Amino acid sequence: MITTDILIVGAGASGLMAGYTLAEAGKNVIVLEARDRIGGRIHSANNTNGFTHAEYGAEFVHGNLPLTLGILKEAGIATRPVDFEMWHYEEGMFRQNSEFIEGWDAFLKKLNTLEEDMPMQEFLTEYFGDKEFSAMRGQVANYVAGYDTADVADASAFALRNEWNNEDESAQHRIAGGYSKLMDYLAEKFISSGGQIHLNTVIKSIGHKPGDVVAKAIDGKEFSAEKVIIALPLGILQSSQHDDAAVIFSPPLHDYQPAFNQIGFGAVIKILLQFDIPFWKEQNPDLSTMGFLFTGEKIPTFWTQAPDKSPLFTGWLGGPPAMEMKDATDEEILDVTLLSLSYVFKTEISLLKNRLAAWKVANWTADPYALGSYSYDKVGSKKAKPLLSQAVDDTIYFAGEYLYEGPAVGTVEAALTSGRNAALLITDVNNPDTRAILPNL
C-alpha cells in the first residue's frame, strides 16, 4: 500500500493542473495515470513517426485564455499565430468566405427569443421545419458536429446560443513545440515540489469513506489517501459498472452517475497527413495561404499549418459521423480521407498516397482511456455541473473540462480551470498563508 495525502486519478490537463497547484501549496500528492505518458487528450509528436511536428489531440489556443496564457508566460513557452483564412469547396469550385449557414442572421435572431431550453434539433424542427430550410438544418447540424463534436439531437439550444453570441474574436494561436510542452512544464513543477506520477497505472476501483480513500489498480497495486481528485475524461465516468473502462466506486455514487450522463460527450477522429510538399498550393495557387477548408465530403473539414509553410494537412470528423466510424480501422479511415481529398483536388488516391511522408489517425472516440473528444451541454447540464463540482464527504472531488462554466467550453483552458478549482476546494484558500504560496496565475 502506497500512502499519500491526496491522490489524483488522471494526468491530463486537469489532473496535472490540480497536482501542480496542490504541490505548490505544500501537499503530498500522487498522480495515477493509465497511459505510458502524461497529457491525456494532449499529445504532440515532434520528429516522431515521420512527423516534423503534429498534434494528435488539442492544437489551438482559442483566443484570450487567461490561465493557459498565464502558464505559458510563466514557463517562457512561445506561441505563434494561426491563419484562419477560410475556404469552401462547393459545386466543384473553391470559394473564400466565412458563411457557414444560410440565413444565419434570421436563425440567430429567432434563437435569441427562445425562453425555455430545448435540444437544438427540437428548435430546428419547431421553428425551421419547412422544406425551404432543409439546407439550413443540415448546415447547423454539420456545424455543431464539426466545431462542438456534438449531436443536435441532445445539444442544448441555450448553450449553443451562448457560445455563438459570445464568440472570442481575438487572435488564435498554436504553441511553439506543441501543447505537450505545457503539460511537461506542469509535470516538472509538480515533481520538483515533491509530487509523484505513476504511469501505466489503470485504476479500476475506488473504495471510500469520509477522510479515507483506497484506489486499486488493475495490476494489484493499492494507493491510499485522505482525499482523491478524479480527473478522468467524462466518457470514462459515463461508462456503466459493466464496461471495461469503468471505475467502480464503493459504495456507489448514486446521485453522481445520472449527473455524468446529463452532460454530452462528443466524438472525434483527427487525421494527420504529412505530404512531401504542400500539394494543395501546387494544385491551386489561390490556396497558398489557406488556413481551413470546408467540403461536403465524407471528411468535411481540413486545415493547414498556415502561416507556417508546412506540408502537414489535417482532417477532422466530429459528432455523429465520427461515432459512426468509431470502429473503422485506421487504414479504412485513411482511405476515406484520401478519397475525400481526391474528389476535392481531382487527384487520384494512389498519387496522394505516394506523396505521403507520414500519417496518423487519432481516433479519440475509440481510445480506451478517452472514449471521445470533449464535452458539450445538454438541457440538463446546468443542474448536473453544480452537483458534480461538490465533494463527496469532503473526500472525493471531480475535475475535468466537462465541469467548466464559461466562454471557453471544450478547451484545454476549461480543463486547467477545473483542475485548479478542485485543488482550491481542498486547500484552505481563505488562509492568507496558503494563498501566498499558491501559483499566481
C-alpha positions in Angstrom: 0.0 0.0 0.0 1.4 3.4 -1.1 0.1 6.3 1.1 -0.1 10.0 0.5 -2.2 13.0 1.4 -4.0 13.4 -1.9 -4.4 11.1 -4.9 -5.2 12.4 -8.4 -6.5 9.9 -11.0 -5.6 11.1 -14.4 -2.5 13.0 -15.7 -4.3 15.1 -18.3 -4.5 18.9 -18.2 -7.0 18.9 -15.3 -5.0 16.4 -13.2 -1.6 18.0 -13.8 -3.0 21.4 -13.0 -4.6 20.2 -9.8 -1.3 18.4 -8.8 0.8 21.5 -9.6 -1.5 23.7 -7.5 -1.6 21.3 -4.5 2.1 20.6 -4.6 2.9 24.3 -4.6 0.7 24.6 -1.6 2.8 22.0 0.3 0.6 19.0 -0.1 1.9 15.4 -0.6 0.3 14.3 -3.9 0.5 11.2 -6.2 -0.9 11.3 -9.7 -2.0 8.0 -11.2 -2.1 7.7 -15.0 -3.3 4.7 -17.1 -1.2 5.7 -20.2 2.5 5.4 -20.6 2.7 9.2 -20.9 1.2 12.3 -19.4 -1.2 14.7 -21.2 -4.3 12.7 -21.8 -6.0 14.1 -24.9 -3.0 16.3 -25.4 -0.3 14.5 -27.4 2.4 16.3 -29.5 4.6 14.5 -32.0 7.9 16.2 -32.7 10.3 14.3 -35.1 8.3 11.2 -34.3 6.7 8.6 -36.6 7.8 10.6 -39.6 6.2 13.9 -38.5 8.2 17.0 -38.2 5.6 18.3 -35.8 2.0 17.2 -35.3 -0.7 17.4 -32.7 -2.6 14.2 -32.2 -5.0 15.9 -29.9 -5.6 19.5 -28.7 -4.0 22.0 -31.1 -5.3 25.6 -30.8 -5.2 28.3 -28.1 -8.7 29.7 -28.8 -8.4 33.4 -28.1 -7.5 35.3 -24.9 -7.4 32.4 -22.4 -6.0 33.8 -19.1 -4.9 30.6 -17.4 -3.4 28.9 -20.5 -1.6 32.1 -21.5 -0.5 32.8 -17.9 1.2 29.4 -17.6 2.8 29.7 -21.0 4.2 33.1 -20.0 5.4 31.7 -16.7 7.1 28.8 -18.5 8.6 31.0 -21.2 6.8 29.0 -23.9 6.1 31.0 -27.1 3.0 30.8 -29.2 2.6 31.5 -32.9 -0.4 32.9 -34.8 -2.9 30.8 -36.7 -4.1 31.9 -40.1 -7.8 31.5 -40.3 -8.2 32.2 -44.0 -11.3 30.0 -44.7 -12.2 28.4 -48.0 -15.2 26.3 -49.0 -15.3 23.7 -51.8 -18.7 23.8 -53.3 -20.2 22.7 -56.6 -16.7 21.9 -58.0 -15.2 25.3 -57.1 -13.1 26.8 -54.3 -14.6 29.9 -52.7 -13.2 32.0 -49.9 -15.9 33.0 -47.5 -16.8 32.7 -43.8 -20.6 32.0 -44.1 -21.4 28.5 -42.8 -25.1 28.6 -42.5 -27.7 30.0 -44.9 -30.0 32.6 -43.3 -27.7 32.7 -40.2 -28.9 36.2 -39.0 -32.6 35.2 -39.1 -31.8 31.9 -37.4 -29.8 33.5 -34.6 -32.4 36.2 -34.1 -35.1 33.6 -33.6 -32.8 31.5 -31.3 -32.3 34.6 -29.1 -36.1 34.8 -28.5 -36.2 31.3 -27.1 -37.4 31.4 -23.5 -37.2 27.7 -22.5 -34.2 25.5 -23.3 -34.6 22.5 -25.6 -32.4 20.3 -27.7 -31.2 22.1 -30.9 -32.9 19.5 -33.1 -36.3 20.3 -31.5 -35.7 24.0 -32.0 -34.9 23.5 -35.7 -37.9 21.3 -36.2 -40.3 23.7 -34.4 -39.1 26.9 -36.0 -37.4 26.0 -39.2 -39.1 22.7 -40.1 -40.3 23.7 -43.5 -38.8 22.3 -46.7 -37.3 25.7 -47.6 -35.0 25.4 -44.5 -33.7 21.9 -45.1 -30.3 23.1 -46.3 -30.0 25.3 -43.2 -30.9 22.5 -40.8 -28.2 20.3 -42.3 -25.7 23.1 -42.1 -26.5 23.7 -38.4 -26.1 20.0 -37.7 -22.8 19.9 -39.5 -21.5 23.0 -37.8 -22.4 21.7 -34.3 -20.9 18.3 -35.2 -17.7 19.8 -36.6 -17.0 22.5 -34.1 -18.6 21.2 -30.9 -18.3 17.5 -31.8 -21.9 17.4 -30.6 -25.2 16.0 -31.7 -28.0 18.4 -32.4 -30.4 15.7 -31.1 -29.4 16.5 -27.5 -27.2 19.6 -27.6 -28.7 22.5 -25.5 -30.1 25.3 -27.6 -29.3 27.7 -24.8 -25.7 26.6 -24.6 -25.1 26.9 -28.3 -26.8 30.3 -28.3 -24.5 31.5 -25.5 -21.5 30.1 -27.4 -22.5 31.8 -30.7 -23.3 35.1 -29.1 -20.0 35.3 -27.2 -17.5 34.0 -29.7 -14.0 35.1 -28.9 -12.7 37.0 -32.0 -9.3 37.7 -30.6 -6.2 36.1 -32.1 -5.9 32.3 -32.2 -2.5 30.6 -31.6 -0.6 27.4 -31.6 2.0 26.6 -29.0 5.6 26.5 -30.3 6.8 23.0 -30.0 3.3 21.7 -29.2 0.8 21.6 -26.4 2.8 18.8 -24.7 5.4 21.4 -23.7 2.7 22.9 -21.4 2.0 19.5 -19.9 5.7 18.8 -19.4 6.1 22.2 -17.6 3.3 21.4 -15.2 4.6 17.9 -14.6 8.2 19.2 -14.0 6.9 21.9 -11.5 4.8 19.2 -9.8 7.7 16.8 -9.4 10.1 19.4 -8.3 7.7 20.3 -5.5 7.7 16.7 -4.3 4.8 15.2 -6.3 4.9 11.7 -7.9 3.5 10.5 -11.2 2.8 6.8 -11.6 2.3 5.9 -15.3 0.8 2.6 -16.6 -1.4 2.5 -13.6 -5.0 1.7 -14.6 -7.3 2.3 -11.6 -10.3 0.0 -11.6 -11.9 0.6 -8.2 -12.1 3.3 -5.5 -13.2 2.4 -2.0 -14.1 5.4 0.1 -15.4 6.7 3.4 -15.0 10.2 4.9 -11.4 11.1 5.0 -10.2 7.7 3.6 -9.7 6.5 0.0 -8.2 3.4 -1.4 -7.6 3.2 -5.1 -6.9 -0.2 -6.6 -5.1 -0.7 -9.9 -5.6 -3.5 -12.4 -2.1 -4.8 -11.6 -3.0 -5.2 -7.9 -1.2 -2.0 -6.6 -3.1 -0.1 -4.0 -2.9 3.6 -3.1 -4.4 5.3 0.0 -5.0 8.9 0.8 -7.3 11.2 2.7 -8.7 12.7 -0.5 -8.9 12.0 -4.2 -9.4 14.1 -7.3 -11.0 12.1 -10.2 -9.6 13.9 -13.3 -10.7 11.4 -15.9 -12.5 12.1 -19.2 -16.3 12.3 -19.0 -16.5 9.3 -21.4 -14.9 7.1 -18.8 -17.1 8.4 -16.0 -20.2 7.8 -18.1 -19.3 4.1 -18.5 -21.5 1.7 -16.7 -20.1 -0.6 -14.0 -20.1 -3.5 -16.5 -17.9 -1.7 -19.0 -14.1 -2.4 -19.2 -13.3 1.3 -19.0 -15.4 1.9 -15.9 -14.0 2.9 -12.5 -16.1 1.3 -9.7 -16.8 3.4 -6.6 -17.6 1.5 -3.4 -20.0 2.5 -2.1 -21.6 3.6 -5.4 -22.1 7.3 -6.0 -25.8 7.0 -6.8 -26.6 10.7 -7.3 -23.5 11.3 -9.4 -23.8 8.7 -12.2 -27.0 10.2 -13.6 -25.4 13.7 -13.4 -22.5 12.5 -15.6 -25.0 11.4 -18.2 -26.7 14.7 -18.2 -23.6 16.2 -19.9 -22.8 15.5 -23.5 -19.5 14.0 -24.6 -18.6 14.3 -28.2 -16.9 12.1 -30.8 -14.0 13.0 -33.0 -11.5 11.4 -35.4 -8.5 13.5 -36.4 -6.4 12.5 -39.4 -2.9 13.9 -39.8 -1.3 13.7 -43.3 2.2 14.9 -43.8 3.0 15.1 -47.5 6.3 15.6 -49.3 5.3 19.1 -50.2 2.2 21.3 -49.7 0.4 19.7 -52.7 -2.7 22.0 -52.4 -0.6 25.0 -53.3 0.6 23.2 -56.4 -2.9 22.3 -57.3 -4.3 25.8 -56.9 -2.0 28.8 -56.2 -5.0 30.7 -54.7 -4.8 28.3 -51.8 -1.2 29.2 -50.9 -2.4 30.9 -47.6 -5.4 28.8 -46.9 -6.0 28.1 -43.2 -9.2 26.0 -43.3 -11.0 24.1 -46.0 -14.7 23.0 -45.6 -16.1 20.5 -48.0 -19.2 18.4 -48.4 -17.2 15.2 -48.5 -17.1 12.3 -46.0 -14.3 14.0 -44.2 -15.7 17.6 -44.3 -13.0 19.7 -42.6 -9.3 20.2 -43.2 -6.7 22.7 -42.2 -3.1 23.6 -42.8 -0.4 24.9 -40.6 -0.6 28.4 -42.2 1.1 30.8 -41.9 3.8 28.1 -41.5 4.9 26.6 -44.8 4.4 23.1 -43.6 3.3 20.1 -45.7 1.0 18.8 -42.9 -2.7 18.6 -43.8 -5.1 17.7 -41.1 -8.6 16.2 -41.5 -11.3 16.4 -38.9 -14.5 14.4 -38.4 -16.7 15.2 -35.4 -20.0 14.4 -33.8 -22.4 11.6 -35.0 -20.4 11.0 -38.2 -17.3 10.3 -36.2 -19.3 8.0 -33.9 -20.5 6.0 -37.0 -16.8 5.4 -38.0 -15.6 4.7 -34.5 -14.9 1.0 -35.1 -13.3 1.5 -38.6 -9.6 0.6 -38.9 -7.0 3.3 -39.3 -6.4 2.2 -42.8 -10.1 2.4 -43.7 -10.3 5.9 -42.2 -7.1 6.9 -44.2 -8.7 5.7 -47.4 -11.9 7.6 -46.8 -9.8 10.8 -46.1 -7.8 10.4 -49.2 -10.9 9.7 -51.2 -12.4 13.0 -50.0 -9.2 14.8 -51.0 -9.2 13.2 -54.4 -12.7 14.5 -55.1 -11.8 18.0 -54.0 -8.4 18.3 -55.7 -9.2 16.0 -58.6 -6.2 13.8 -58.0 -6.1 10.0 -57.9 -5.9 8.4 -54.5 -2.8 6.5 -55.5 -0.9 9.7 -56.3 -1.9 11.2 -52.9 -0.8 8.1 -51.1 2.5 8.1 -52.9 3.1 11.6 -51.7 2.5 10.8 -48.0 5.6 11.0 -45.9 3.7 10.2 -42.7 0.1 9.7 -41.5 -1.7 9.1 -38.2 -5.3 8.5 -37.4 -6.1 9.8 -33.9 -9.4 8.1 -33.2 -10.1 9.5 -29.7 -13.6 8.0 -29.7 -12.2 4.5 -29.8 -9.3 5.3 -27.4 -10.0 3.2 -24.3 -8.7 6.0 -22.0 -10.7 8.8 -23.5 -13.8 7.4 -25.3 -14.5 10.7 -27.0 -13.4 14.2 -27.7 -14.7 16.9 -25.3 -18.0 17.8 -23.6 -21.0 19.8 -24.6 -24.0 20.9 -22.7 -27.4 19.1 -22.8 -30.6 20.6 -21.5 -29.9 19.1 -18.0 -26.2 20.0 -17.8 -26.8 23.2 -15.9 -28.2 21.3 -13.0 -25.7 18.5 -13.2 -22.5 20.6 -13.0 -23.1 22.2 -9.6 -23.6 18.7 -8.1 -20.5 17.2 -9.7 -18.5 20.2 -8.6 -19.3 19.4 -4.9 -17.0 17.0 -3.0 -18.4 13.7 -1.8 -18.0 13.7 2.0 -15.1 16.2 1.6 -13.2 13.2 0.2 -13.9 12.7 -3.5 -13.5 15.6 -5.9 -14.0 15.7 -9.6 -12.1 17.8 -12.2 -12.3 18.0 -16.0 -13.2 20.3 -18.8 -16.8 19.0 -18.6 -17.3 20.9 -15.3 -16.2 24.2 -16.7 -18.8 27.0 -16.9 -17.5 29.9 -19.0 -16.9 31.0 -22.6 -14.0 28.5 -23.3 -16.1 25.3 -23.4 -14.4 22.2 -24.5 -10.8 23.6 -24.4 -7.6 23.0 -22.5 -8.4 26.3 -20.7 -11.5 24.6 -19.4 -9.6 21.6 -18.2 -6.9 23.7 -16.5 -9.5 25.9 -14.8 -11.4 22.9 -13.4 -8.3 21.2 -12.1 -7.2 24.4 -10.4 -10.7 24.8 -8.9 -10.7 21.3 -7.5 -7.3 21.9 -5.9 -8.5 25.2 -4.4 -11.5 23.4 -2.8 -9.1 21.2 -1.0 -6.7 23.9 0.1 -7.7 26.5 2.7 -8.0 29.3 0.2 -9.2 31.8 2.8 -6.0 31.4 4.7 -3.6 34.2 3.7 -0.6 32.0 4.3 -2.0 29.4 2.0 -2.9 31.8 -0.7 0.6 33.3 -0.6 2.2 30.1 -1.8 -0.3 29.1 -4.5 0.7 29.7 -8.1 -0.2 33.3 -9.0 -1.9 32.7 -12.4 
